[in-house]
């Protein structure tokens, strides 16, 4: 080493810290990459090569270059390969990150393709000069400023200007590429670039300072080559240059590590994960602590046993702190999960509910806990879509006093796909302060959208937070819809039981008190009529007619079966007859779009399902007639009914009226009719969905999948 205690300690400590951090980042990037593309391999292997360089550097400074040491030449010559590879690897890694090869027609590609080829040729030239045409100077020659063995021009070794131009080219071209990125094919790649850009520019600036110091060190070595200096002074000057370069590289490592773990810019993940950021901080603490302690022991020339003991103590303490941190994180997660684990006593509520006091499923409380405690969102909106929207009620909001406008959601639902990203950026001004839209899925497809505002701490949502929010929101919608279906079926069943009981009691009363007595009287009169007058026969006939009428009325009061016209006319013609008879004066125009071969396929549907579809369609037509007309009376009310077969029967009923939301705001209708029929459709395995744009249209879609 240099013989200067503080200088030797600083060099050794920083070199060890750089070794640990580079190796940790390299392995972490390769192990956590979502798709191991050649770019991610380049980034990970580049970091590992940097770690190999500092392994060699630490070995060199630890083996004391003031005298020949066994194994020292190996580490010295090993370090020259990474010196050539790393600047070029950084440039290539940046080009891949900014999307140079995504599109060959961009300005970025035209701007850098020439310079990329030039750096490739320059790196090959540098390798040839170092490893083929001229020998690498030994460490002792460099320390003693003896460069006579190197090919020179005007006293300047040729390798120095070649390496100087090479490192300047790589660093400045990487900085230019970062300033002018190309298109990205990665979900939320633009946001990741925007947030990671300051860190990466900081890396490039640090590397520029490193290149300037390298140029200064080379210039000093060239100017003082062959001169007689006090050897200790030469070592101190070279050690100072080494410390400055290692310190700036350490800063660059921390900056690039922050970009990798905070925004996962090279792993291909959509969003970062909290765990990587926490472990990165632990890695920095470990690298700095271990580097300082191990460097001090090496400078003090402690015996190996003491270095081993220090390492064991440090490792044990660090592992204990890591275990403690993991335990506290586990406790924190359990606290956050408690609002979701509390039982709502739904079974008891459904069993004890009445029409006046229906059971209520509280999903607002767990939704508040999700937004406030788990993900820390400023605002959030949970909107159910599709068939489940009829069971979940109005959208949930956080905070509860803000209002949601679900009418604009159709603009972003087209961007969702099951294989797409978990979150899509949206305009905060359009969506009430929300900046992210998270699609919610089930086996039926898209069931809702979770809109999230910015985090309260100003950070970026992590991958875990988005996944937790998505899964929790899907579960809340599913629980609410399932409970609502169960409640409606329970109410229907109770009403049916009550009606059946009333009809049964009425039937018993009429048959026992009236019909049986009249039959008995009529029988007596008929018996007596054999030897009596015609008046008795007439009275008996009148009694039998009265009995017939009462039995007929009783049969009419019993629950009706399927409509006869469904069996005779078919579903399509029955709906046409319904509109022409009952709603002929309600619509100015009726458009029918029924496939020509639909009736043959509809016949394969069971009579019960056909009846449910008929009544649900009748309710939708009735709502359009009652609530669809606009108050200005200037627009003709048009009804469009379509029937098609798309892996099952689909019936659409659409009107150009005021829209569903305006009706709800004006409190027109209770909505219980469609709620009832959506429940019956769900029981059959189908769905009833409603789409509405205020002032434009309302569309009710009935879908019954094929049983095949």
C-alpha positions as CSV (number, residue, x, y, z in Angstrom):
1,X,0.0,0.0,0.0
2,X,1.0,3.7,0.1
3,X,2.1,3.6,3.8
4,X,-0.4,6.4,4.6
5,X,-2.8,5.0,7.2
6,X,-5.8,7.1,6.3
7,X,-5.3,6.8,2.6
8,X,-4.8,3.1,2.7
9,X,-7.8,2.6,4.9
10,X,-10.0,4.7,2.7
11,X,-8.9,3.0,-0.5
12,X,-9.4,-0.5,0.9
13,X,-12.8,0.3,2.5
14,X,-14.2,1.8,-0.7
15,X,-12.8,-0.9,-2.9
16,X,-14.5,-3.6,-0.7
17,X,-17.8,-1.6,-0.6
18,X,-17.7,-1.3,-4.4
19,X,-17.1,-5.1,-4.7
20,X,-20.0,-6.0,-2.5
21,X,-22.5,-3.5,-4.2
22,X,-21.6,-4.4,-7.8
23,X,-21.8,-8.1,-7.2
24,X,-25.1,-7.7,-5.3
25,X,-26.6,-5.6,-8.0
26,X,-25.4,-7.9,-10.8
27,X,-26.9,-11.0,-9.3
28,X,-30.1,-9.2,-8.2
29,X,-30.7,-7.9,-11.7
30,X,-30.2,-11.3,-13.3
31,X,-32.3,-13.2,-10.7
32,X,-35.2,-10.7,-10.7
33,X,-35.4,-10.0,-14.4
34,X,-38.9,-10.6,-15.7
35,X,-37.7,-11.5,-19.2
36,X,-34.0,-12.3,-19.5
37,X,-33.4,-10.5,-22.8
38,X,-29.9,-9.8,-24.1
39,X,-30.1,-6.3,-22.7
40,X,-30.8,-7.6,-19.1
41,X,-28.0,-10.1,-19.5
42,X,-25.7,-7.3,-20.7
43,X,-26.7,-5.1,-17.7
44,X,-26.3,-7.9,-15.2
45,X,-23.0,-9.3,-16.6
46,X,-21.6,-5.7,-16.9
47,X,-22.3,-5.2,-13.1
48,X,-20.6,-8.5,-12.4
49,X,-17.6,-7.6,-14.5
50,X,-17.4,-4.4,-12.5
51,X,-17.4,-6.5,-9.3
52,X,-14.6,-8.7,-10.7
53,X,-12.6,-5.5,-11.4
54,X,-12.9,-4.4,-7.8
55,X,-12.1,-7.9,-6.6
56,X,-8.8,-7.5,-8.4
57,X,-8.4,-4.0,-7.2
58,X,-9.0,-5.0,-3.6
59,X,-6.5,-7.9,-4.0
60,X,-3.9,-5.6,-5.5
61,X,-4.1,-3.0,-2.7
62,X,-4.2,-5.7,-0.1
63,X,-1.2,-7.5,-1.4
64,X,1.0,-4.4,-1.1
65,X,2.5,-3.4,-4.5
66,X,5.7,-2.2,-3.0
67,X,7.3,-5.6,-3.4
68,X,6.7,-8.6,-5.6
69,X,4.0,-10.9,-4.1
70,X,3.0,-14.3,-5.2
71,X,-0.4,-14.0,-7.1
72,X,-0.1,-10.2,-7.5
73,X,0.6,-10.3,-11.3
74,X,-2.5,-12.4,-11.8
75,X,-4.8,-9.8,-10.2
76,X,-3.0,-7.0,-12.0
77,X,-3.4,-8.4,-15.4
78,X,-7.0,-9.5,-14.7
79,X,-8.0,-6.0,-13.9
80,X,-7.1,-4.7,-17.4
81,X,-10.0,-6.6,-19.1
82,X,-12.8,-4.9,-17.1
83,X,-11.1,-1.5,-17.7
84,X,-11.7,-1.9,-21.4
85,X,-15.1,-3.7,-21.1
86,X,-16.9,-1.5,-18.6
87,X,-17.1,1.9,-20.5
88,X,-18.4,0.1,-23.6
89,X,-20.8,-2.0,-21.5
90,X,-22.3,1.1,-20.0
91,X,-22.8,2.6,-23.4
92,X,-24.5,-0.5,-24.8
93,X,-26.6,-0.9,-21.7
94,X,-27.9,2.7,-22.0
95,X,-28.6,2.2,-25.7
96,X,-30.7,-0.9,-24.9
97,X,-32.5,0.9,-22.1
98,X,-33.5,3.9,-24.2
99,X,-34.8,1.7,-27.0
100,X,-32.2,2.0,-29.8
101,X,-33.1,-1.3,-31.3
102,X,-36.9,-1.1,-30.8
103,X,-37.4,0.9,-34.0
104,X,-34.7,1.4,-36.7
105,X,-36.5,4.4,-38.1
106,X,-36.2,6.7,-35.1
107,X,-34.0,9.7,-34.8
108,X,-32.2,8.0,-31.9
109,X,-31.2,5.1,-34.1
110,X,-29.9,7.3,-37.0
111,X,-28.0,9.4,-34.5
112,X,-26.2,6.6,-32.6
113,X,-25.7,3.8,-35.1
114,X,-22.6,5.3,-36.5
115,X,-21.1,6.1,-33.1
116,X,-22.0,2.6,-31.9
117,X,-20.0,1.1,-34.7
118,X,-17.1,3.5,-34.0
119,X,-17.0,2.5,-30.4
120,X,-17.0,-1.2,-31.3
121,X,-14.0,-0.7,-33.6
122,X,-12.3,1.4,-31.0
123,X,-12.7,-1.2,-28.3
124,X,-11.3,-3.9,-30.6
125,X,-8.3,-1.6,-31.3
126,X,-7.8,-1.1,-27.6
127,X,-7.9,-4.8,-26.9
128,X,-5.4,-5.5,-29.7
129,X,-3.0,-2.9,-28.4
130,X,-3.2,-4.2,-24.8
131,X,-3.2,-7.9,-25.3
132,X,-1.7,-8.5,-28.8
133,X,0.7,-5.8,-30.1
134,X,2.2,-4.4,-26.9
135,X,2.7,-5.9,-23.4
136,X,0.7,-4.6,-20.5
137,X,3.1,-2.7,-18.1
138,X,3.7,-4.4,-14.8
139,X,2.4,-2.9,-11.6
140,X,5.9,-2.2,-10.4
141,X,6.7,-0.3,-13.6
142,X,3.6,1.9,-13.2
143,X,4.3,2.5,-9.5
144,X,7.9,3.6,-10.4
145,X,6.7,5.6,-13.5
146,X,8.8,3.5,-15.8
147,X,6.8,3.3,-19.1
148,X,9.8,2.8,-21.5
149,X,8.5,-0.6,-22.6
150,X,5.3,0.9,-24.1
151,X,5.2,2.0,-27.7
152,X,5.3,5.8,-27.7
153,X,5.0,8.8,-30.0
154,X,6.8,12.0,-28.9
155,X,7.4,10.4,-25.5
156,X,3.7,9.7,-24.9
157,X,2.6,6.0,-24.8
158,X,0.1,5.4,-27.6
159,X,-2.2,3.5,-25.2
160,X,-3.0,6.6,-23.2
161,X,-4.6,8.8,-25.9
162,X,-6.4,5.8,-27.4
163,X,-7.9,4.9,-24.0
164,X,-8.7,8.6,-23.3
165,X,-10.7,9.0,-26.5
166,X,-12.4,5.6,-25.9
167,X,-13.7,6.4,-22.4
168,X,-14.8,9.9,-23.4
169,X,-16.7,8.5,-26.4
170,X,-18.5,5.9,-24.3
171,X,-19.5,8.2,-21.5
172,X,-20.6,11.2,-23.5
173,X,-22.5,9.1,-26.0
174,X,-24.3,7.4,-23.1
175,X,-25.3,10.8,-21.7
176,X,-26.5,11.9,-25.1
177,X,-28.7,8.8,-25.4
178,X,-30.2,9.3,-22.0
179,X,-31.1,12.9,-22.9
180,X,-32.9,11.7,-26.1
181,X,-34.6,8.4,-25.4
182,X,-36.5,6.5,-28.1
183,X,-39.8,4.7,-27.9
184,X,-40.5,2.1,-25.3
185,X,-42.5,-1.2,-25.7
186,X,-42.6,-1.7,-22.0
187,X,-45.7,-0.9,-19.9
188,X,-45.2,2.3,-18.0
189,X,-41.6,2.5,-19.5
190,X,-42.0,6.3,-20.0
191,X,-42.7,6.8,-16.3
192,X,-39.8,4.6,-15.3
193,X,-37.5,6.5,-17.6
194,X,-38.8,9.8,-16.3
195,X,-38.2,8.9,-12.7
196,X,-34.9,7.1,-13.2
197,X,-33.5,9.6,-15.6
198,X,-32.0,11.9,-12.8
199,X,-30.2,8.9,-11.3
200,X,-28.8,7.7,-14.6
201,X,-27.7,11.1,-15.6
202,X,-26.0,11.3,-12.2
203,X,-24.2,8.1,-13.1
204,X,-23.0,9.5,-16.4
205,X,-21.8,12.7,-14.7
206,X,-19.9,10.7,-12.1
207,X,-18.3,8.6,-14.9
208,X,-17.4,11.8,-16.7
209,X,-15.6,13.0,-13.6
210,X,-13.9,9.6,-13.4
211,X,-12.7,9.9,-17.0
212,X,-11.3,13.4,-16.3
213,X,-9.4,12.1,-13.3
214,X,-8.2,9.1,-15.3
215,X,-6.9,11.6,-18.0
216,X,-5.3,13.7,-15.2
217,X,-3.6,10.6,-13.8
218,X,-2.4,9.5,-17.2
219,X,-1.1,13.0,-17.9
220,X,0.8,13.1,-14.6
221,X,2.3,9.7,-15.2
222,X,3.4,10.7,-18.7
223,X,4.9,14.0,-17.6
224,X,6.8,12.4,-14.7
225,X,7.8,9.3,-16.5
226,X,11.6,8.6,-16.1
227,X,12.0,11.3,-13.4
228,X,13.5,10.5,-10.1
229,X,11.0,11.0,-7.3
230,X,10.8,9.9,-3.7
231,X,9.1,6.6,-4.1
232,X,6.7,7.2,-1.2
233,X,5.5,10.5,-2.9
234,X,4.8,8.6,-6.1
235,X,2.7,6.1,-4.2
236,X,0.8,8.8,-2.4
237,X,0.0,10.7,-5.6
238,X,-1.1,7.5,-7.4
239,X,-3.1,6.5,-4.2
240,X,-4.8,9.8,-4.3
241,X,-5.9,9.4,-7.9
242,X,-7.0,5.8,-7.0
243,X,-9.1,7.0,-4.1
244,X,-10.8,9.8,-6.1
245,X,-11.6,7.4,-8.9
246,X,-12.9,4.6,-6.5
247,X,-15.0,7.2,-4.6
248,X,-16.7,8.5,-7.8
249,X,-17.3,5.0,-9.0
250,X,-18.9,4.2,-5.6
251,X,-21.2,7.2,-6.1
252,X,-22.1,6.0,-9.6
253,X,-22.8,2.5,-8.2
254,X,-25.2,3.9,-5.6
255,X,-27.0,6.0,-8.2
256,X,-27.4,3.2,-10.6
257,X,-28.4,0.9,-7.8
258,X,-31.1,3.3,-6.7
259,X,-32.5,3.4,-10.2
260,X,-32.4,-0.4,-10.5
261,X,-34.1,-1.2,-7.2
262,X,-36.4,1.9,-6.9
263,X,-37.8,1.8,-10.5
264,X,-36.4,-1.6,-11.8
265,X,-35.3,0.0,-15.0
266,X,-33.4,-3.0,-16.2
267,X,-35.4,-5.9,-14.8
268,X,-38.4,-5.5,-17.2
269,X,-40.9,-5.3,-14.3
270,X,-43.9,-3.0,-14.7
271,X,-43.4,-1.5,-11.3
272,X,-40.8,-1.7,-8.6
273,X,-41.1,-3.9,-5.6
274,X,-40.7,-2.6,-2.0
275,X,-38.5,-5.6,-1.0
276,X,-35.7,-4.8,-3.4
277,X,-35.4,-1.2,-2.2
278,X,-35.3,-2.4,1.4
279,X,-32.6,-5.0,0.7
280,X,-30.6,-2.5,-1.4
281,X,-30.4,-0.2,1.7
282,X,-29.3,-3.2,3.8
283,X,-26.7,-4.0,1.1
284,X,-25.3,-0.5,1.3
285,X,-25.1,-0.7,5.1
286,X,-23.4,-4.1,4.9
287,X,-20.9,-2.9,2.2
288,X,-20.0,0.3,4.1
289,X,-19.8,-1.4,7.4
290,X,-17.9,-4.4,6.3
291,X,-15.6,-2.4,4.1
292,X,-14.6,-0.1,6.9
293,X,-14.0,-2.8,9.4
294,X,-12.2,-5.2,7.0
295,X,-10.2,-2.4,5.6
296,X,-9.1,-1.2,9.0
297,X,-8.0,-4.7,10.0
298,X,-6.0,-5.0,6.8
299,X,-4.3,-1.7,7.3
300,X,-3.5,-2.5,10.9
301,X,-2.1,-5.9,9.7
302,X,-4.2,-7.8,12.2
303,X,-3.8,-11.5,12.4
304,X,-6.2,-13.6,10.3
305,X,-8.1,-14.8,13.3
306,X,-9.1,-11.3,14.4
307,X,-10.3,-10.5,10.9
308,X,-12.3,-13.7,10.9
309,X,-13.8,-12.8,14.3
310,X,-14.7,-9.3,13.1
311,X,-16.4,-10.8,10.0
312,X,-18.3,-13.3,12.1
313,X,-19.5,-10.7,14.5
314,X,-20.5,-8.3,11.8
315,X,-22.3,-11.1,9.9
316,X,-24.2,-12.1,13.0
317,X,-25.2,-8.6,13.9
318,X,-26.4,-7.9,10.4
319,X,-28.4,-11.1,10.2
320,X,-30.0,-10.3,13.6
321,X,-31.0,-6.9,12.3
322,X,-32.3,-8.4,9.1
323,X,-34.4,-10.9,11.1
324,X,-35.8,-8.2,13.3
325,X,-36.7,-6.1,10.3
326,X,-38.4,-9.0,8.6
327,X,-40.4,-9.7,11.8
328,X,-41.5,-6.1,12.2
329,X,-42.5,-6.0,8.5
330,X,-44.5,-9.2,9.0
331,X,-46.3,-7.6,12.0
332,X,-47.1,-4.5,10.0
333,X,-48.6,-6.6,7.2
334,X,-50.7,-8.5,9.7
335,X,-52.0,-5.2,11.1
336,X,-52.9,-4.1,7.6
337,X,-54.7,-7.4,6.9
338,X,-56.9,-7.3,10.0
339,X,-59.6,-5.1,8.5
340,X,-60.0,-7.7,5.7
341,X,-60.1,-10.6,8.0
342,X,-63.0,-9.4,10.3
343,X,-66.1,-11.4,9.9
344,X,-69.2,-9.5,8.7
345,X,-71.7,-12.1,10.1
346,X,-73.2,-12.2,6.6
347,X,-74.8,-15.6,7.1
348,X,-76.7,-14.4,10.2
349,X,-77.7,-11.1,8.4
350,X,-79.1,-12.9,5.4
351,X,-81.1,-15.3,7.6
352,X,-82.6,-12.5,9.8
353,X,-83.1,-9.9,7.1
354,X,-86.5,-8.6,6.1
355,X,-87.7,-6.4,3.2
356,X,-87.6,-3.4,5.6
357,X,-84.2,-4.2,7.0
358,X,-82.1,-5.8,4.3
359,X,-78.7,-7.2,5.1
360,X,-75.8,-4.8,4.4
361,X,-72.3,-6.0,3.3
362,X,-69.8,-3.5,4.5
363,X,-67.0,-3.2,1.8
364,X,-66.4,0.5,2.4
365,X,-64.4,-0.2,5.6
366,X,-61.9,-2.7,4.1
367,X,-61.7,-0.4,1.0
368,X,-60.7,2.5,3.3
369,X,-58.1,0.4,5.0
370,X,-56.7,-0.7,1.7
371,X,-56.3,2.9,0.5
372,X,-55.2,4.5,3.7
373,X,-53.0,1.9,5.4
374,X,-51.8,-0.5,2.8
375,X,-51.1,1.5,-0.3
376,X,-51.3,5.1,1.0
377,X,-53.3,6.6,-1.8
378,X,-54.6,10.2,-1.7
379,X,-57.8,9.3,-3.6
380,X,-59.3,6.1,-5.0
381,X,-62.4,5.0,-6.8
382,X,-63.7,1.4,-7.1
383,X,-66.1,1.0,-10.0
384,X,-67.8,-2.3,-10.9
385,X,-68.4,-3.0,-14.6
386,X,-70.3,-5.5,-16.6
387,X,-72.8,-7.9,-15.1
388,X,-71.5,-7.4,-11.5
389,X,-72.3,-3.7,-11.6
390,X,-76.0,-4.4,-11.0
391,X,-75.2,-6.2,-7.8
392,X,-72.6,-3.9,-6.2
393,X,-74.4,-0.6,-6.1
394,X,-72.7,2.9,-6.5
395,X,-68.9,3.1,-6.9
396,X,-66.8,3.3,-3.7
397,X,-64.7,6.4,-3.1
398,X,-61.8,7.2,-0.8
399,X,-62.2,9.6,0.9
400,X,-65.9,9.0,1.1
401,X,-67.0,12.6,0.6
402,X,-65.7,12.8,-3.0
403,X,-67.9,11.7,-5.9
404,X,-67.2,9.4,-8.8
405,X,-68.3,9.8,-12.4
406,X,-68.2,6.3,-14.0
407,X,-69.4,7.6,-17.4
408,X,-65.8,8.2,-18.6
409,X,-64.5,4.7,-17.8
410,X,-65.4,3.3,-21.3
411,X,-62.5,5.4,-22.7
412,X,-59.9,3.4,-20.8
413,X,-61.5,-0.1,-20.7
414,X,-60.4,-0.6,-24.3
415,X,-56.8,-0.4,-23.2
416,X,-57.2,-3.4,-20.8
417,X,-56.3,-7.0,-21.6
418,X,-55.6,-10.0,-19.4
419,X,-52.1,-10.2,-20.7
420,X,-51.6,-6.4,-20.4
421,X,-50.1,-4.3,-17.5
422,X,-51.6,-4.3,-14.1
423,X,-51.9,-0.5,-14.2
424,X,-52.4,2.1,-16.9
425,X,-51.7,5.8,-16.5
426,X,-54.7,8.1,-16.9
427,X,-55.2,11.9,-16.8
428,X,-55.8,13.2,-13.3
429,X,-58.0,16.1,-14.5
430,X,-60.4,13.7,-16.3
431,X,-60.6,11.0,-13.6
432,X,-61.0,13.0,-10.4
433,X,-57.3,13.1,-9.4
434,X,-56.6,9.5,-10.2
435,X,-53.4,8.8,-12.1
436,X,-53.5,5.0,-12.4
437,X,-56.3,2.7,-13.6
438,X,-56.0,-0.9,-12.4
439,X,-58.2,-3.4,-14.3
440,X,-60.1,-6.0,-12.2
441,X,-60.7,-9.4,-13.7
442,X,-62.7,-12.6,-13.1
443,X,-63.5,-15.7,-15.1
444,X,-66.3,-13.6,-16.8
445,X,-63.8,-11.0,-18.0
446,X,-63.4,-7.4,-16.9
447,X,-65.5,-6.8,-13.8
448,X,-64.3,-3.4,-12.7
449,X,-61.7,-0.6,-12.6
450,X,-59.8,0.6,-9.6
451,X,-58.6,4.2,-10.0
452,X,-55.8,5.3,-7.8
453,X,-54.4,8.8,-7.1
454,X,-50.9,9.6,-6.2
455,X,-49.3,8.3,-3.1
456,X,-49.4,10.5,0.0
457,X,-45.6,10.3,0.3
458,X,-45.1,11.3,-3.4
459,X,-43.5,8.0,-4.3
460,X,-44.3,5.4,-6.9
461,X,-46.6,2.4,-6.3
462,X,-44.7,-0.8,-5.9
463,X,-45.5,-4.0,-7.7
464,X,-46.7,-5.6,-4.4
465,X,-49.0,-2.6,-3.7
466,X,-50.6,-2.8,-7.1
467,X,-51.1,-6.5,-6.9
468,X,-52.6,-6.2,-3.4
469,X,-54.9,-3.4,-4.5
470,X,-56.0,-5.4,-7.5
471,X,-56.6,-8.7,-5.7
472,X,-58.4,-6.9,-2.8
473,X,-60.6,-4.9,-5.1
474,X,-61.6,-8.0,-7.1
475,X,-62.4,-9.8,-3.9
476,X,-64.5,-6.9,-2.6
477,X,-66.6,-6.7,-5.8
478,X,-67.0,-10.5,-5.8
479,X,-68.0,-10.6,-2.1
480,X,-70.5,-7.7,-2.6
481,X,-72.0,-9.2,-5.7
482,X,-72.2,-12.7,-4.2
483,X,-73.9,-11.4,-1.0
484,X,-76.3,-9.3,-3.0
485,X,-77.3,-12.3,-5.2
486,X,-77.8,-14.4,-2.0
487,X,-79.9,-11.7,-0.4
488,X,-82.1,-11.2,-3.5
489,X,-82.6,-15.0,-3.8
490,X,-83.5,-15.2,-0.1
491,X,-86.0,-12.4,-0.5
492,X,-87.5,-14.0,-3.5
493,X,-87.7,-17.3,-1.8
494,X,-89.4,-15.8,1.2
495,X,-91.9,-14.0,-0.9
496,X,-92.6,-17.1,-2.9
497,X,-93.0,-19.1,0.4
498,X,-95.3,-16.5,1.7
499,X,-97.4,-16.4,-1.5
500,X,-97.5,-20.2,-1.6
501,X,-98.6,-20.3,2.0
502,X,-101.3,-17.7,1.5
503,X,-102.5,-19.4,-1.7
504,X,-102.5,-22.8,0.1
505,X,-104.5,-21.5,3.1
506,X,-106.9,-19.7,0.8
507,X,-107.3,-22.9,-1.3
508,X,-108.0,-24.9,1.8
509,X,-110.5,-22.4,3.1
510,X,-112.4,-22.1,-0.1
511,X,-112.4,-25.9,-0.8
512,X,-113.3,-26.8,2.8
513,X,-115.7,-24.0,3.8
514,X,-117.4,-23.2,0.4
515,X,-116.8,-25.8,-2.3
516,X,-117.3,-28.9,-0.2
517,X,-120.4,-27.6,1.5
518,X,-121.9,-26.5,-1.9
519,X,-121.0,-29.8,-3.5
520,X,-122.7,-31.5,-0.5
521,X,-125.8,-29.3,-0.9
522,X,-125.9,-29.9,-4.6
523,X,-125.7,-33.6,-4.1
524,X,-128.6,-33.5,-1.7
525,X,-130.6,-31.5,-4.1
526,X,-129.9,-33.8,-7.0
527,X,-130.9,-36.8,-4.8
528,X,-134.1,-35.1,-3.7
529,X,-134.7,-34.0,-7.3
530,X,-135.5,-37.5,-8.4
531,X,-138.9,-37.2,-6.8
532,X,-139.1,-33.5,-6.5
533,X,-139.6,-30.4,-8.6
534,X,-137.6,-28.9,-11.5
535,X,-136.7,-26.0,-9.3
536,X,-134.5,-28.3,-7.2
537,X,-132.6,-29.4,-10.3
538,X,-132.1,-25.8,-11.5
539,X,-130.8,-24.8,-8.1
540,X,-128.4,-27.7,-8.0
541,X,-127.1,-26.8,-11.5
542,X,-126.6,-23.2,-10.3
543,X,-124.6,-24.5,-7.3
544,X,-122.4,-26.6,-9.5
545,X,-121.8,-23.6,-11.8
546,X,-120.8,-21.5,-8.8
547,X,-118.4,-24.3,-7.7
548,X,-116.9,-24.4,-11.2
549,X,-116.3,-20.6,-11.1
550,X,-114.6,-20.7,-7.7
551,X,-112.3,-23.5,-8.7
552,X,-111.5,-21.6,-11.9
553,X,-110.7,-18.4,-10.0
554,X,-108.6,-20.4,-7.6
555,X,-106.5,-21.8,-10.5
556,X,-106.0,-18.3,-11.9
557,X,-104.6,-17.1,-8.5
558,X,-102.0,-19.8,-8.5
559,X,-98.5,-19.0,-9.9
560,X,-98.6,-18.8,-13.6
561,X,-96.4,-21.0,-15.8
562,X,-94.6,-19.9,-18.9
563,X,-96.5,-17.7,-21.3
564,X,-98.3,-19.7,-24.1
565,X,-97.0,-17.3,-26.8
566,X,-93.4,-18.2,-26.0
567,X,-94.0,-21.8,-27.0
568,X,-96.2,-20.9,-30.0
569,X,-94.4,-17.9,-31.4
570,X,-90.8,-18.2,-30.2
571,X,-88.8,-15.7,-28.2
572,X,-88.2,-13.2,-31.0
573,X,-91.8,-13.0,-32.4
574,X,-93.1,-12.9,-28.8
575,X,-91.0,-9.8,-28.1
576,X,-92.2,-8.2,-31.3
577,X,-95.8,-8.9,-30.4
578,X,-95.2,-7.5,-26.9
579,X,-93.9,-4.2,-28.3
580,X,-96.6,-3.9,-30.9
581,X,-99.4,-4.5,-28.4
582,X,-98.2,-2.9,-25.1
583,X,-95.7,-0.2,-26.2
584,X,-97.0,0.8,-29.6
585,X,-97.5,4.5,-28.6
586,X,-94.3,4.8,-26.5
587,X,-91.7,4.8,-29.2
588,X,-91.6,6.8,-32.4
589,X,-89.4,4.1,-34.1
590,X,-88.5,0.5,-33.3
591,X,-85.6,-1.2,-35.0
592,X,-85.3,-5.0,-35.0
593,X,-82.0,-6.7,-35.7
594,X,-82.7,-10.4,-35.3
595,X,-80.5,-13.0,-37.1
596,X,-82.4,-15.0,-39.6
597,X,-81.4,-18.4,-38.1
598,X,-81.7,-17.3,-34.4
599,X,-85.0,-19.0,-33.7
600,X,-83.6,-22.5,-34.4
601,X,-80.9,-22.0,-31.9
602,X,-83.2,-20.4,-29.4
603,X,-85.3,-23.5,-29.4
604,X,-82.4,-25.4,-27.8
605,X,-82.7,-23.2,-24.7
606,X,-84.8,-24.6,-21.9
607,X,-88.4,-23.2,-21.4
608,X,-87.4,-21.8,-18.0
609,X,-84.4,-19.9,-19.4
610,X,-86.6,-18.6,-22.3
611,X,-89.2,-17.3,-19.8
612,X,-86.5,-15.6,-17.7
613,X,-85.1,-13.9,-20.9
614,X,-88.5,-12.8,-22.0
615,X,-89.4,-11.2,-18.7
616,X,-86.0,-9.5,-18.4
617,X,-86.3,-8.1,-21.9
618,X,-89.8,-6.9,-21.2
619,X,-88.6,-5.1,-18.0
620,X,-85.8,-3.4,-20.1
621,X,-88.3,-2.3,-22.7
622,X,-90.7,-1.1,-20.1
623,X,-88.0,1.0,-18.4
624,X,-87.0,2.5,-21.8
625,X,-90.7,3.5,-22.4
626,X,-91.2,4.9,-18.9
627,X,-87.9,6.7,-18.2
628,X,-86.2,7.2,-21.6
629,X,-88.0,10.1,-23.0
630,X,-86.2,13.5,-22.8
631,X,-88.0,16.4,-21.2
632,X,-87.6,18.7,-24.2
633,X,-89.7,16.4,-26.4
634,X,-87.6,17.4,-29.4
635,X,-85.9,14.0,-30.0
636,X,-87.9,11.0,-31.1
637,X,-87.5,8.1,-28.7
638,X,-86.1,5.1,-30.7
639,X,-85.9,1.5,-29.5
640,X,-83.4,-0.9,-31.0
641,X,-83.7,-4.6,-30.2
642,X,-81.1,-7.1,-31.4
643,X,-80.8,-10.9,-31.1
644,X,-77.7,-12.7,-32.1
645,X,-75.9,-15.9,-31.3
646,X,-72.3,-15.5,-30.1
647,X,-71.3,-18.7,-28.2
648,X,-74.8,-18.3,-26.7
649,X,-77.8,-16.0,-27.0
650,X,-77.3,-12.3,-26.7
651,X,-80.2,-9.8,-26.6
652,X,-79.6,-6.1,-26.6
653,X,-82.2,-3.5,-25.9
654,X,-81.1,0.1,-26.5
655,X,-82.8,3.4,-26.4
656,X,-81.6,7.0,-27.2
657,X,-83.1,8.5,-24.1
658,X,-81.8,10.5,-21.2
659,X,-79.6,7.8,-19.8
660,X,-79.5,5.7,-16.7
661,X,-77.4,8.1,-14.5
662,X,-79.8,11.0,-15.1
663,X,-82.7,8.9,-14.1
664,X,-80.9,7.9,-10.9
665,X,-80.1,11.5,-10.1
666,X,-83.8,12.5,-10.7
667,X,-84.9,9.5,-8.6
668,X,-87.0,8.1,-11.4
669,X,-87.7,4.5,-10.6
670,X,-86.2,2.2,-7.9
671,X,-84.3,-0.1,-10.2
672,X,-85.6,-3.1,-8.4
673,X,-87.0,-4.6,-11.6
674,X,-83.7,-4.9,-13.3
675,X,-82.1,-6.0,-10.0
676,X,-84.6,-8.9,-9.8
677,X,-84.0,-10.0,-13.4
678,X,-80.2,-9.7,-13.1
679,X,-80.4,-12.1,-10.2
680,X,-82.5,-14.5,-12.2
681,X,-80.0,-14.3,-15.1
682,X,-77.1,-15.0,-12.7
683,X,-78.9,-18.1,-11.4
684,X,-79.2,-19.4,-14.9
685,X,-75.5,-18.8,-15.5
686,X,-76.1,-15.7,-17.7
687,X,-75.7,-12.0,-17.1
688,X,-77.5,-8.8,-17.4
689,X,-75.3,-5.7,-18.0
690,X,-76.2,-2.1,-18.4
691,X,-74.3,0.6,-20.3
692,X,-75.4,4.2,-20.3
693,X,-74.0,7.5,-21.5
694,X,-76.0,10.5,-20.1
695,X,-78.1,12.2,-22.7
696,X,-77.0,9.6,-25.4
697,X,-78.2,6.1,-24.8
698,X,-78.9,3.3,-22.4
699,X,-78.2,-0.3,-23.5
700,X,-79.3,-3.4,-21.6
701,X,-77.6,-6.7,-22.7
702,X,-78.8,-10.1,-21.8
703,X,-76.3,-12.9,-22.4
704,X,-77.0,-16.6,-21.8
705,X,-74.0,-18.8,-22.7
706,X,-74.5,-22.0,-24.7
707,X,-74.7,-25.2,-22.7
708,X,-72.5,-27.0,-25.3
